[in-house]
Amino acid sequence: MSDIDSQTLRTIIETAHDHFFVVEADGRVRDVSPAAAAVYGMSREDLCRTTVQALEAEGVLRPSVSLEVMRTGEPAQVAQITSTGRRVIAQAHPVFDAGKLIAVVSRSMDLTDLQLLQEEYALLQRRFNEHLRRGGGEEAGGEIELSDLEARSGLMREVALLLKRVAPTDATVLMLGESGVGKTAFARQLHRWSPRQAGPFVDVNCGAIPESLFESEMFGYRQGAFSGAAPGGKAGLMEQAEGGTLFLDEVGELPLPMQAKLLKVIQDGFITRLGDTRARRVDFRLVVATNQDLARSVEAGRFRLDLYYRLNVIPVTLPPLRERREDIPGLVERHLQRLNTRYGRDKIIARDAWQMLMGQEWPGNVRELENWLERAWLSAGEDVIRPREEAEKTGGVERVVAPAEEAPSGRRGLAEGETLQAALARTERDILAGLCREAASTYAIAERLGISQPSVVRKLRRHGLRINRSR
C-alpha cells in the first residue's frame, strides 16, 4: 500500500463517527478507530495487541462479526452487546487479494442513545395513559384539534396525544397498523402540528415505485443522466420535501438495495442526483408506515437491521377499527357528509343500519367502512341508506340469509325471543368452533377470517373455545 493510501485509510479511521476495526485474516486486530475504546471498554493500543477470537472469548465482542466473515467469506451484520453494556450494530466486509481473504473491515454504530430515546418516549406514553385514566386536562376530554380525523376512543386519543407531543421534534416516527387504519391521515395531522406545517407533505407509496425507477424518483436526476431524462433534470421526492415532511408508506416493501440508499440519506443528510457528482443537503422530517412486522422481516433477511433501528425511533401503533368501535359513528358521519357534499344530496343512515355498522369486524378498517358507505350511498334509491338493500345490490359486508337458506348453526333465522346481537354472537361462536376443529393455530384462524391474531385470542377466550390440539 502506498504512503498516500495508508495515510488516507488512517485519516478515515481516526475521524470516523462510527467505530472501525481492521482485522487480519488470522484474526489479529490491525487497527481500530479511537472512538471504539469508549464503546468496547479497552484502549486502542490494547485492542491492537489482541485478536477477535480472544475478544469474543472475553465477552468484549458478543458476538464478533469479523469471525462470521472469516467463517463464511461473505459480508455480515450482527447486533452486539459490548462489555460496557452498549448496544451496537456491526457490519463487516471481507477484503480479498487474488481470491484469498487478507483482511476484514468492520464498522459499528452505537445505538444505545437511540434506545434511551425510545425508552424516554415509552415512559412519556405511559404518563399520557395515566393522565387519560385520571381524566385530567382539556386534551384528555377529547378537545384536541384533529381536523378531519376521528379519535373518540381512548386508544386513538392516546395515539393523538403522543403524536402531538412529538410533533415539535424532528424524531422519525414509525406508523404501525393494519392496512386501512388511517396511517396516512395521522401522518398528515402530525405534519400539521409540527413547525414544518408551512412546508410540503410528500406522500410516497414505496410499494408502487418500481425498483428500476426508485433512485431517479427519490433522488432526482441531472440533465442527460439517461435516455429520456427531462431537460434541465428533475428534483427527486426527497428534495421536494425540503423544509417539510417526507412520508414513506409501505416502507417494508422496499427492496434491500433501496434500503441501503435510504439508510445513507438518513445517516448523512445528503443526496446525489442520478448522473450528478454534487451532493445536496436535504432537510425534512421523516415519517414512515407499514402494515408488516418489520422485526420478523429483519429476522427473515428481508429488511436491514440497521435501517430498522434508524426508523424505529418513535413507534406508534394505530389499532384496528374493531378495537375502537366508538370511532365508527364519527367516521360514518364525516364520510356521509363528504358524500352528500360531493353528490349534492342529503342522505341519512337508517336506524337499523347502525347495529350492523357497529357489529361488523371491518377487516379492511376505515378504508373498508368508507367503501361500504359509498356503495350504500350510491345504491340507495331514496334518501335513507338501509343495510339490507346495499348488501343485496353490491354484495356488501352484511350477509342476507334467504328464508330457505340454512344458517351456519343449523337454525333458520332468529330463534324465538333471540335478539340480533345474540344471533350474531351465536353465529360467531359456531364459526370459531368449526375453525378450532380444523385450524392448527390462532394465526391460521386469523388468516382465514382476515383479522388479527390477538383478536382471535380474545374471541376464543370470550366464547370459552380452544384449538383442538389432539388432531
N, C-alpha and C positions, 0 to 999 in steps of 0.2 A: 504494500500500500504506500502511495506517495505521501510526502510530508503534508501536502495540501489536503489530501483525502483524510489523513489521520487527524489533522487539526480541525477539519470540518466536522468529523464524527465526534471529536471530543467537545467541540462547541455545542453541538446538538444535545449531547448527553448532559452537559453541565448546566445548560439553560432551560432544559425541558420542564414544563409544568408537571407532566406525568413522570413516572418513575421507570427508568430504563435499566435493563440488565443485558449485558452481552456475555454469553456463555460459550466456552469452547465445546467441541464435540464430545469431549470426555466428561463434561460437567463442571470443569473449573470455571469460576467466575472471572472474566477478564476485566470487566469494568461495570460500574453502576453509576447512576446519576446521584448527586449529593442529597437530593430530597428523599431518596429511598431510605436513608438511615432513620429518619423520624418514623416512617411507617413500619419498617421491618425490625426496628429496635437494635440495630448494630451499626457501627461506624462504617464508612465507605471502605476504609482500609481493612477492617476485619472481614467484610463481605468479599473483598477481592482476594483474601487469603484462604478461602474455603471453596466448597463445591455445592452444587444444588442438591446433590444426594444427601450431603451432611445437613444442609439447611432444612430439607424436608424431614429428615430423621429427628432433628432437634425441634421441629414444630415451628420454625421461623416461616417456612412456606408451607401452607396447608391447603391444597397440595401444590407441587411445583409444576407450573405449566411448561417449563423448559424440558423437564423429564418426559412429559407427554409427547412433545415434539420429537425428542430423541428416540422415543419408542416407535412412533408412527411415521416420522418423516413428513408429517403434514402440519399445517397451521392449526393452532388450538386456542381455546378460550376457556377459562375456568373462573369461578368465584372463589376467592380466598379469604380466610380469616387469619390475620397475621398474629404473631406472638404478642404484639402490643394491643390486640383487640380491634384492629382496624379492619374494615370490610372493603375489599378491593376487587376489581375486575381485571384480570390479567390476560393479555393476548400475546402469543409468541409465534414467530415465523422462522422456518429453517433457512440457512444460508448454505448453498451448495457450490462446489467448485469441481467441474468435470464429473458431475454426478455424485460426488462424495460430500456428505454432510461435514461442514467445517466449523459451523457455529450456529447458535440460536440467539435471536434478538427478541426480547420481550419488553412490553411496556404495560404498566398497571395504572389504573385510575382509582383513587381513593374515593369511595362512596359513603364513608362514614358521616360526613357533614350532610350529605343529601339524605341519608337515613334519619339523622337527627331532625332535619327539617320536616320530613314526613311524620315523625313521631310527634313533633310540636303541633302540626296541623291536626293529627289524630286526637291529641289532647284538647285542642280548640274545639273540635267537632263534639267531643264528649261533653264539654262545658255548654255548647249550644243545646245539646239534648237535655241536659239538666235544666237549663234556662227555660226550655219549652215545657218540660214537665211541671215546673213551678208556675208556668203561665205568666211569667213576668215580662214586662216590656211591651211596647207597641207592636214590635215585629212578631212576637210570639202570638199575638192576637190575630195575625193574618193580614195586617195592614201594610205589609211590604209591597212596594210597587212592582208588578210583574208584567206590565203591558199586556201582550197577548197570551201570556202563559196562565195555566190554571194550577194552583197549588193550595187547595183547601185542606188536603190531608196532612197529618202531622209529618209523614215521611217526606213529602215534597216540600213542606215548609223548612224542614231541616236542610234539605239539599239547597234550597234557595238562600237560606241564611248563610250556609257555608260558602256558596259562590259569591255572595255579596261581600263577605269578609275578605276573601282572597282576591276580589276584583281589582283593588288598588295596586296589587303587586304585579310583577311580570312572571310569576311562577307558572310553569307549564301545568295545565290541567288535563287529566285523562278522564274522559267521559265513558263510563261503562254502562251496559244495559242491553236488553234485548232489542231487536230491530223494531222501530216504530214507537219507542217510548218517549221520544222528544229530545234527543241529544242535541240535534242541530238548533232547536228552538232555545234550549237553555244556554248553548254556546253563544248565540246571538244576544241573549239577555246579559250574560257575563260581559260581553263586549260593551253593551250599553251602559253597564255600571262602571266600567273601567275608565281611567284617564285617557284611554285611546279611543273613546267613543266617537270623536270627530274624524278619526281615520277610517280606512276601509275595513270591511269584514269580508275576507276572501274565503269562500266555501269551496273546498276541493274534495271530490269523491275519489279516493285513491284507487278504489277498485274499478273505476271507469276509465282510467288512463292506461293505454297500452304501454308495456314496458319499453318498447322502442321509441315512444314519444315522451316518456316521463322526463328525461333530462331537459329536452327543449321546452316542454310546457312549464316545468317547475323553475328552471334556471334561466330560461330565455336563450337567445342566440344572437350572434352578431351578423351583420350583412355578409352574405356569401358563405355562411357556415356550411350549408348543404344545398343541394339542388331544390329549388322551390322556396328557399328562405325569403321572407318578406324584405323588400328594400328598406334599408336602414336598421334591420334587425328587429328584435322584439324583446320587451321586458317579460321575464317569467312571472309566474304567480307569486313567488316569494318576494320579488321586487314590488309587485303590485300591492302587496300587503304592508308596504313601508309605513310605519307610524300607526299601524292598526293591528288587527288580529288575523292570524292565519289559522283556519280551522281545517284540519285534515281528518275527514270522515273515513271510516273503514280502514284505519291505518294498519290493521292486521293483514290486509290484503297486499301490502307492499312486497314485491319480490326482494330477496336478500341483497342483490347488488344496489337496489334503490334505497334500502335501509341504511347501507353504508354511506351513501351520499347524503342522506338526511342527517345522519349522526354527525358527519363532518361539519355541516352547516350549524347544527346546534352547538357543537363544541367551539367552533372558530368564529361564528358570526359573519362569515364571508361566503359569497358565492362567486362563481366564474361562469359567465355565459358560454354556451356551446360555441366553439370556434374562436373564443377570445382568450387573451393572456392576462388581462387585467382583473384582479379580484375586486369585488364590490362589497362594501359592508351593508348588511341588511338589519333592519330594526323592526321586529314585530313580536307580538305576544303569541305564543304557540298554544293552541288547544287542539287536542286530538280525541277521537272517539272510535270505539269498536264494540261489536257485539260478540267478539271472540274472547276466550280465556287466554290472554297473552302469556301467562305463566306456563300453561300447557304447551303453547306454541313454542316457547323457548325450550322446554324440555324435549319437544319433538324436532328441534333444529330448524323450525320454520321462521323463527324470529330471533334477532340478535339480543343477547343478554344485556350488553352494554347499552343498546338503544332502549330496551325495556326500562332500565333503571333511570335513564335520562328522561323518559316520558312519564314515568310513574311517580311524579313529584307530589301532585295533589290528586289522588284518585277520587272520583265522585261517581257513585253508583246510583243510577236512576231506576227505581223499582218498576216492575211491570204494572200495567193498569189493573190487573186482577187483585193486586195487593194494595191498591189505593182507590177503591171504588167511590170514595167520597168525591173524587175529582170528576167522575163521569158526568153528573148533571151540568157542571160548569162547562166542561168540554163540549157537551151536546149543545148547550145554549149558545156558546160562542160560534160554533161552526154553523149552526142553524141560522144565526143572524147573518153570517157571511154569505150563506147560500141565498137567503131571502134578498139581500142587497144585490147579489150578482144576477139573480134571475128576475128581480122585480116583482116578487110575490111575498105574501106574509103567511107562510105555512106554520103550523104548530105541531107538536108531538101529542098523539093521543094518550090519554091517561093510562090505558092498559099497555102501552108500549114501554113505559118506564120500568116495569118489573122485569121485562125481558132484557132491556138495556143494562140494568143493574145486575142481572143474574148471569150474564154471559162471561166466559173466560177471556175473550178477546186475545187470542194468541198473537195477533198482529198488533196489539196495543193501540195507541192513539191513532196510528195510521189506518188500522182496520176499522176502528169506530167511525172515523171521518168518512172513509169509503162507504161504509154501510149507510151512513146518514145521507150521503149524496145520492146513492142508489135509491134509497127510500124516498127522498125528496122528489127525484125525477119520476119515480114510479107512481107516486100518489096522484090519483085522478082528481082529488079535491084538496082543500086546504088543511086537511088533517092527515098526518102521517101515521099509518097503522102498521104494526109489525107483521101481521099475517099476510097482508096484501103485498108487502115488499118481498117477503120470503117466497111467496108463490111465483112472483113475476121474475125475480132475479136469482133465486137460489141463495138467498142471504143466510145469515148465521142462525136464524130460527128455523127449526125443522118442524114442519106442519105434518102431523100424523093423520092420515086419512082414516075414516071410521072403520074400514075393513082391514087396516094395517095393524100388525101386531106390534105393541110397544116392546122395548128392549127387555123388560122384566117378565114378559109373558102376559101382563094385564092389558086390557084395552082401555086407553084413555085414563081418566082420573077415577080412582076408587071413590066409593060413596063417602062424602064428608072430607075427602082429601083436598088440600089446598094445592095451588100451583107450586108454591115453594117446596112443599113436602114431596110432590111428584118429581120435581127436578132433583131433589136430594136423593130420592129413591133410584131414579134413573142413573144418576152419577155413581151411586154405590154399586149398582148392578154392573155398570161398565167397568168400574175399577176392580170389582171382584173377579170378573172374567179375565181381565188383564193380569191379575195376580196369579191366576192359574196357568197363564201362558208365558208371561214375561220372566226373564232371568234376573232383572234388576229394576230399581226405580228409575234408572237412567233410560232403560228401554221403554218403560211406560211413558216417561216424559216425552221421548222422541215420537212415540206413537200418537200421543194426544196433542203434541205441539205446544207443550207448556214446560215450565222449568222443573228441574228435579226437586228443589225444595218445596214447590207447590204440590208435587205428587206426594212427598213425605207427609206434608200437613194434611192432605185429603185422606190418605190412608189412616193416619192417626185419628182424624175426626170420625171416620166410619168404622174404626176398630178392625182394619184389614191388615193382613201381612202377606208378603210374597210366599208362595209355596216353594220352599227350598228342597223338598223331598222328591221333586220331579226327576 
